[in-house]
Amino acid sequence: MNVAVLLLAIALVIVMAVLAALGAGKLARLDGASYPTALTRAAVTFAAVITLACTAASALPALLH
């Protein structure tokens, strides 16, 4: 049961990171950025969401005790 919840949480974080990256890339293109610049902004957004999720996950056990 715990493994299934963990895998679902990981999948949810990845889906949210991809959606945020797609949004950032689309907004960059609408702003007039070139494709490489839009791709870079999307990659930075994806990495930021994954980093934020990892930071929150590592801080969670300390908050629960």
DSSP file (Angstrom, degrees, kcal/mol; ACC not computed):
  #  RESIDUE AA STRUCTURE BP1 BP2  ACC     N-H-->O    O-->H-N    N-H-->O    O-->H-N    TCO  KAPPA ALPHA  PHI   PSI    X-CA   Y-CA   Z-CA
    1    1 A M     >        0   0    0      0, 0.0     4,-2.0     0, 0.0     5,-0.2   0.000 360.0 360.0 360.0 -45.2    0.0    0.0    0.0
    2    2 A N  H  >  +     0   0    0      1,-0.2     4,-2.2     2,-0.2     5,-0.1   0.865 360.0  53.1 -65.2 -34.8    2.8    2.5    0.9
    3    3 A V  H  > S+     0   0    0      2,-0.2     4,-2.5     1,-0.2    -1,-0.2   0.898 108.0  50.5 -67.3 -39.2    4.6    1.7   -2.3
    4    4 A A  H  > S+     0   0    0      2,-0.2     4,-2.3     1,-0.2    -2,-0.2   0.910 111.0  48.0 -64.9 -42.0    1.5    2.5   -4.4
    5    5 A V  H  X S+     0   0    0     -4,-2.0     4,-2.3     2,-0.2    -1,-0.2   0.906 111.9  50.4 -64.8 -41.1    0.9    5.8   -2.6
    6    6 A L  H  X S+     0   0    0     -4,-2.2     4,-2.3     2,-0.2    -2,-0.2   0.923 111.3  47.7 -63.0 -44.9    4.6    6.7   -3.1
    7    7 A L  H  X S+     0   0    0     -4,-2.5     4,-2.3     1,-0.2    -2,-0.2   0.884 112.0  50.0 -65.7 -37.9    4.5    5.9   -6.8
    8    8 A L  H  X S+     0   0    0     -4,-2.3     4,-2.3     2,-0.2    -1,-0.2   0.892 110.4  50.2 -66.2 -39.0    1.3    7.8   -7.3
    9    9 A A  H  X S+     0   0    0     -4,-2.3     4,-2.2     2,-0.2    -2,-0.2   0.910 111.3  48.4 -65.1 -41.5    2.7   10.9   -5.5
   10   10 A I  H  X S+     0   0    0     -4,-2.3     4,-2.3     2,-0.2    -2,-0.2   0.917 111.6  49.7 -64.2 -43.0    5.8   10.7   -7.7
   11   11 A A  H  X S+     0   0    0     -4,-2.3     4,-2.4     1,-0.2    -2,-0.2   0.896 109.9  51.5 -62.9 -39.8    3.7   10.4  -10.8
   12   12 A L  H  X S+     0   0    0     -4,-2.3     4,-2.5     2,-0.2    -1,-0.2   0.906 109.6  49.2 -63.8 -42.0    1.6   13.4   -9.7
   13   13 A V  H  X S+     0   0    0     -4,-2.2     4,-2.4     2,-0.2    -2,-0.2   0.913 111.7  49.0 -63.8 -42.4    4.7   15.6   -9.1
   14   14 A I  H  X S+     0   0    0     -4,-2.3     4,-2.4     2,-0.2    -2,-0.2   0.914 111.5  49.0 -65.4 -41.8    6.1   14.7  -12.6
   15   15 A V  H  X S+     0   0    0     -4,-2.4     4,-2.5     1,-0.2    -2,-0.2   0.921 112.4  48.1 -63.4 -43.4    2.8   15.5  -14.3
   16   16 A M  H  X S+     0   0    0     -4,-2.5     4,-2.4     1,-0.2    -1,-0.2   0.887 111.4  50.8 -64.8 -37.5    2.6   18.8  -12.5
   17   17 A A  H  X S+     0   0    0     -4,-2.4     4,-2.3     2,-0.2    -2,-0.2   0.905 111.1  48.1 -66.2 -40.8    6.2   19.6  -13.4
   18   18 A V  H  X S+     0   0    0     -4,-2.4     4,-2.7     2,-0.2    -2,-0.2   0.916 112.0  49.4 -65.6 -42.4    5.5   18.8  -17.1
   19   19 A L  H  X S+     0   0    0     -4,-2.5     4,-2.2     2,-0.2    -2,-0.2   0.904 111.8  48.4 -64.1 -40.4    2.3   20.9  -17.1
   20   20 A A  H  X S+     0   0    0     -4,-2.4     4,-2.4     2,-0.2    -1,-0.2   0.900 112.1  49.7 -65.4 -39.4    4.2   23.9  -15.5
   21   21 A A  H  X S+     0   0    0     -4,-2.3     4,-2.6     2,-0.2    -2,-0.2   0.909 110.1  50.3 -66.0 -41.9    7.0   23.5  -18.0
   22   22 A L  H  X S+     0   0    0     -4,-2.7     4,-2.5     1,-0.2    -2,-0.2   0.913 111.5  49.1 -61.7 -41.6    4.5   23.4  -20.9
   23   23 A G  H  X S+     0   0    0     -4,-2.2     4,-2.6     2,-0.2    -2,-0.2   0.910 111.6  48.2 -63.7 -42.4    2.8   26.5  -19.6
   24   24 A A  H  X S+     0   0    0     -4,-2.4     4,-2.1     2,-0.2    -2,-0.2   0.903 112.9  48.2 -66.2 -40.4    6.1   28.4  -19.2
   25   25 A G  H  X S+     0   0    0     -4,-2.6     4,-2.2     2,-0.2    -2,-0.2   0.909 112.7  48.0 -65.5 -41.6    7.3   27.4  -22.7
   26   26 A K  H  X S+     0   0    0     -4,-2.5     4,-2.5     2,-0.2    -2,-0.2   0.916 112.0  49.1 -65.6 -43.1    4.0   28.5  -24.2
   27   27 A L  H  X S+     0   0    0     -4,-2.6     4,-1.4     1,-0.2    -1,-0.2   0.876 110.1  52.3 -64.5 -36.1    4.0   31.8  -22.4
   28   28 A A  H  <>S+     0   0    0     -4,-2.1     5,-2.4     2,-0.2     4,-0.3   0.914 110.4  47.6 -65.5 -41.3    7.6   32.4  -23.5
   29   29 A R  H ><5S+     0   0    0     -4,-2.2     3,-1.3     1,-0.2    -2,-0.2   0.899 110.2  51.6 -66.3 -39.4    6.6   31.7  -27.1
   30   30 A L  H 3<5S+     0   0    0     -4,-2.5    -1,-0.2     1,-0.3    -2,-0.2   0.789 105.2  57.7 -65.9 -25.9    3.6   34.1  -26.8
   31   31 A D  T 3<5S-     0   0    0     -4,-1.4    -1,-0.3    -5,-0.2    -2,-0.2   0.532 126.3-101.9 -80.7  -6.6    5.9   36.7  -25.5
   32   32 A G  T < 5 +     0   0    0     -3,-1.3    -3,-0.2    -4,-0.3    -2,-0.1   0.594  69.4 150.2  99.5  11.5    8.0   36.5  -28.6
   33   33 A A      < -     0   0    0     -5,-2.4    -1,-0.3    -6,-0.1     2,-0.0  -0.410  48.8-107.8 -75.2 154.1   10.9   34.3  -27.4
   34   34 A S     >  -     0   0    0     -2,-0.1     4,-2.6     1,-0.1     5,-0.2  -0.274  34.2-101.6 -73.5 167.8   12.7   32.0  -29.8
   35   35 A Y  H  > S+     0   0    0      1,-0.2     4,-2.6     2,-0.2     5,-0.2   0.910 121.6  50.1 -60.9 -44.0   12.3   28.3  -29.6
   36   36 A P  H  > S+     0   0    0      0, 0.0     4,-2.1     0, 0.0    -1,-0.2   0.898 112.6  47.8 -62.4 -37.1   15.6   27.7  -27.8
   37   37 A T  H  > S+     0   0    0      2,-0.2     4,-2.3     1,-0.2    -2,-0.2   0.910 112.2  48.7 -68.3 -41.4   14.8   30.4  -25.3
   38   38 A A  H  X S+     0   0    0     -4,-2.6     4,-2.2     1,-0.2    -1,-0.2   0.898 111.4  50.3 -64.3 -40.1   11.3   29.0  -24.7
   39   39 A L  H  X S+     0   0    0     -4,-2.6     4,-2.3    -5,-0.2    -1,-0.2   0.880 109.8  50.9 -65.4 -38.0   12.7   25.5  -24.3
   40   40 A T  H  X S+     0   0    0     -4,-2.1     4,-2.4     2,-0.2    -2,-0.2   0.915 110.3  48.8 -65.4 -42.6   15.3   26.8  -21.8
   41   41 A R  H  X S+     0   0    0     -4,-2.3     4,-2.1     1,-0.2    -2,-0.2   0.888 111.7  49.9 -64.4 -38.4   12.6   28.5  -19.7
   42   42 A A  H  X S+     0   0    0     -4,-2.2     4,-2.5     2,-0.2    -2,-0.2   0.906 110.9  49.1 -65.9 -41.2   10.5   25.3  -19.8
   43   43 A A  H  X S+     0   0    0     -4,-2.3     4,-2.5     2,-0.2    -2,-0.2   0.894 110.7  49.9 -66.1 -39.5   13.5   23.3  -18.6
   44   44 A V  H  X S+     0   0    0     -4,-2.4     4,-2.2     2,-0.2    -1,-0.2   0.903 111.6  49.0 -65.2 -40.5   14.2   25.7  -15.8
   45   45 A T  H  X S+     0   0    0     -4,-2.1     4,-2.3     2,-0.2    -2,-0.2   0.915 110.7  50.3 -64.7 -43.4   10.6   25.6  -14.7
   46   46 A F  H  X S+     0   0    0     -4,-2.5     4,-2.2     1,-0.2    -2,-0.2   0.934 112.5  46.9 -59.6 -47.1   10.6   21.8  -14.8
   47   47 A A  H  X S+     0   0    0     -4,-2.5     4,-2.5     1,-0.2    -1,-0.2   0.869 110.6  53.0 -64.1 -36.8   13.7   21.6  -12.7
   48   48 A A  H  X S+     0   0    0     -4,-2.2     4,-2.5     2,-0.2    -1,-0.2   0.903 109.5  47.8 -66.6 -40.6   12.4   24.2  -10.2
   49   49 A V  H  X S+     0   0    0     -4,-2.3     4,-2.3     2,-0.2    -2,-0.2   0.919 113.5  47.4 -66.8 -42.6    9.2   22.2   -9.6
   50   50 A I  H  X S+     0   0    0     -4,-2.2     4,-2.3     2,-0.2    -2,-0.2   0.912 113.4  48.8 -64.2 -41.7   11.1   19.0   -9.1
   51   51 A T  H  X S+     0   0    0     -4,-2.5     4,-2.4     2,-0.2    -2,-0.2   0.910 111.0  49.9 -64.3 -42.6   13.5   20.7   -6.8
   52   52 A L  H  X S+     0   0    0     -4,-2.5     4,-2.4     2,-0.2    -1,-0.2   0.901 110.7  49.7 -62.7 -41.2   10.7   22.3   -4.8
   53   53 A A  H  X S+     0   0    0     -4,-2.3     4,-2.3     2,-0.2    -2,-0.2   0.901 111.7  48.4 -65.2 -41.0    8.9   18.9   -4.5
   54   54 A C  H  X S+     0   0    0     -4,-2.3     4,-2.0     2,-0.2    -2,-0.2   0.890 112.0  49.4 -66.1 -39.0   12.1   17.2   -3.3
   55   55 A T  H  X S+     0   0    0     -4,-2.4     4,-1.6     2,-0.2    -2,-0.2   0.917 112.4  47.1 -66.1 -43.3   12.7   20.0   -0.7
   56   56 A A  H  X S+     0   0    0     -4,-2.4     4,-1.4     1,-0.2    -2,-0.2   0.892 111.9  51.2 -65.3 -39.0    9.2   19.7    0.6
   57   57 A A  H  < S+     0   0    0     -4,-2.3    -1,-0.2     1,-0.2    -2,-0.2   0.855 110.6  48.2 -67.8 -34.3    9.4   15.9    0.8
   58   58 A S  H  < S+     0   0    0     -4,-2.0     4,-0.4     1,-0.2    -1,-0.2   0.795 113.9  46.7 -76.5 -26.6   12.7   16.1    2.7
   59   59 A A  H  X S+     0   0    0     -4,-1.6     4,-1.4     1,-0.2     3,-0.3   0.684  94.9  79.0 -85.1 -18.9   11.3   18.7    5.2
   60   60 A L  H  X S+     0   0    0     -4,-1.4     4,-1.6     1,-0.2     3,-0.3   0.895  87.7  52.8 -61.3 -44.5    8.0   16.8    5.7
   61   61 A P  H  > S+     0   0    0      0, 0.0     4,-1.0     0, 0.0    -1,-0.2   0.874 107.7  52.9 -60.8 -34.8    9.3   14.2    8.2
   62   62 A A  H  4 S+     0   0    0     -4,-0.4    -2,-0.2    -3,-0.3     3,-0.2   0.858 110.0  48.4 -67.6 -33.1   10.8   16.9   10.4
   63   63 A L  H  < S+     0   0    0     -4,-1.4    -1,-0.2    -3,-0.3    -3,-0.1   0.791 108.0  54.5 -76.0 -27.6    7.4   18.7   10.5
   64   64 A L  H  <        0   0    0     -4,-1.6    -1,-0.2     1,-0.2    -2,-0.2   0.668 360.0 360.0 -82.1 -17.3    5.5   15.5   11.4
   65   65 A H     <        0   0    0     -4,-1.0    -1,-0.2    -3,-0.2    -2,-0.2   0.448 360.0 360.0 -98.7 360.0    7.6   14.6   14.4
